[in-house]
């Protein structure tokens, strides 16, 4: 048995022993020798307690179709025609044009304010400066709303 397989088996045995001791309430034994771990792993493999290699418990019997391809195809077409299956561009989304109720300046100002007060996720990790994601506070929301209102009033008075 090569070192990689032995390591995998010993890791599995240690995990099994740890799980068993957690359920039994017994402390995890320390100081097991490599030979003890190997013997336990071989025993666990022999009794079927550990799955290894391609023995994943899945059936090895070949797949046998119970329906003909034409039957499956006609059932799929019927389901699609009945609206049970979404196909193509028919995704169920609204085809109505989106109508924004906010001016571009208001959206831009609110976005900039949200970033300034730290109310939005930034970066690839999606955290706000390492804090848990609890959402913006009421004060942050009010500051964002007021920033949008200021931008809107400035835009309207400039017209």
Protein Blocks (a to p, Z undefined) as FASTA:
>chain_A
ZZklmmmmmmmmmmmmmmmmmmnopacdehiafklmmmmmmmmmmnopacghjlnopafb
dcddfbdfklmmmmmmmmmmnopacghjlnopafbdcddfbdfklmmmmmmmmmmnopac
edjkopaehiacebjafklmmmmmmmmmmmmmmmmmmZZ
